Amino acid sequence: MATELKGPASYFPSIEKKYGRPIAEWKEAIRARPLSKHMELVNWLKSEHGVGHGHANALVAHTLAEDAGK
């Protein structure tokens, strides 16, 4: 039985399908940026990579939450 994704991760299958990059690559790119604020990172994904607002928000939220848990 497949696990249902919840929260920001629920966007991951459509992000991978639409932009053709695995989530791990997006997270790596986000972590490599010198930016640290949520909306700075969202705006960077939107302007530099053409990612939609909802998808950018989900990627950033999930990545920052993951990093905060470390």
C-alpha positions as CSV (number, residue, x, y, z in Angstrom):
1,M,0.0,0.0,0.0
2,A,1.4,3.4,-1.0
3,T,1.9,6.0,1.6
4,E,-0.2,9.2,1.0
5,L,2.0,12.3,0.9
6,K,0.8,15.1,3.1
7,G,1.6,18.8,3.4
8,P,4.2,20.3,1.1
9,A,5.4,16.9,0.0
10,S,2.0,16.2,-1.6
11,Y,3.2,18.6,-4.4
12,F,6.3,16.6,-5.1
13,P,5.0,14.2,-7.8
14,S,3.6,17.0,-9.9
15,I,6.8,19.1,-9.4
16,E,8.9,16.3,-10.7
17,K,6.6,15.7,-13.6
18,K,6.2,19.4,-14.6
19,Y,9.9,20.5,-14.2
20,G,11.6,17.2,-15.0
21,R,14.0,17.3,-12.0
22,P,13.9,15.1,-9.0
23,I,13.1,16.7,-5.6
24,A,16.5,15.9,-4.3
25,E,18.0,18.3,-7.0
26,W,15.6,21.1,-6.0
27,K,16.5,20.7,-2.3
28,E,20.2,20.7,-3.1
29,A,19.8,23.9,-5.2
30,I,17.8,25.6,-2.4
31,R,20.5,24.6,0.2
32,A,23.3,25.9,-2.0
33,R,21.8,29.4,-2.1
34,P,23.2,32.0,0.3
35,L,19.6,33.1,0.9
36,S,17.9,32.0,4.1
37,K,14.5,33.6,4.2
38,H,11.5,31.6,3.0
39,M,10.2,34.2,0.5
40,E,13.6,35.1,-0.8
41,L,14.1,31.4,-1.8
42,V,10.5,31.2,-3.2
43,N,11.1,34.3,-5.3
44,W,14.5,32.9,-6.5
45,L,12.9,29.6,-7.6
46,K,10.2,31.6,-9.4
47,S,12.5,34.1,-11.2
48,E,15.5,31.8,-12.0
49,H,13.7,28.5,-12.7
50,G,10.2,29.5,-13.7
51,V,8.7,27.4,-10.8
52,G,5.1,28.4,-9.9
53,H,4.4,30.0,-6.6
54,G,2.7,27.0,-5.0
55,H,5.4,24.6,-6.1
56,A,8.2,26.9,-5.0
57,N,6.5,27.4,-1.6
58,A,6.2,23.7,-1.1
59,L,9.8,23.0,-2.0
60,V,11.2,25.7,0.3
61,A,8.8,24.9,3.2
62,H,9.7,21.3,3.1
63,T,13.5,21.9,2.7
64,L,13.6,24.5,5.5
65,A,11.6,22.3,7.8
66,E,13.8,19.3,7.1
67,D,16.9,21.4,7.8
68,A,15.4,22.8,11.1
69,G,14.9,19.2,12.2
70,K,18.6,18.4,11.9
